[in-house]
Amino acid sequence: DMDKAVDRSIKAIKNNEKIGILGDYDVDGATSTAILGKYFRYLNIKFEIHIPDRKSEGFGPNEKAFLEFIKKGVNLIYTVDCGTLSFKPMDFAKKNNIDVIILDHHQSEVKLPNAHSIINPNRFDDRSELNYLCAAGVCFLFLIALNKRLRDQNWFDENNIDEPDLINILDLVSLGTVCDV
């Protein structure tokens, strides 16, 4: 789903849509959230972040968090280090015309949730052989693809923004990777 996720992300960027990032509460989730946030901040994209409370919300996406994003004008939600098994929240988002892009590394079932796209090297149907990546690594590869597409479309030049040097977020990718091991 990489192309599908990149296409939807570019649409959001070009239409100045507000983005939501919902990350898991562990280090991999927090660094994945920071990776996307740092990139979107560099591009001057409006975004909101939500890290679920472990005790009151449990693991992963939930309808309450999605509703809060919706109230804040979010049109596109990324879930990082979670979401692959979140069927009910994805149905809730779809019902409310919100697209969700899942960037995860947890094992999937044969049936996948009704998200816009699911980038996960541990999907049952993935053949990339990148199943060793944590979510921070998955987010990094997603940003490589997104950044390349924006470059190919001359988005950086047209918007007078220097292209981000993705090497500058490898510290977060490394931290998420080491801590997830």
Secondary structure, 3 states (H helix, E strand, C coil): CHHHHHHHHHHHHHCCCEEEEEECCCHHHHHHHHHHHHHHHHCCCCEEEECCCCCCCCCCCCHHHHHHHHHCCEEEEEEECCCCCCHHHHHHHHHCCCEEEEECCCCCCCCCCCCCEEECCCCCCCCCCCCCCCHHHHHHHHHHHHHHHHHHCCHHHHCCCCCCCHHHHHHHHHHHHHHHC
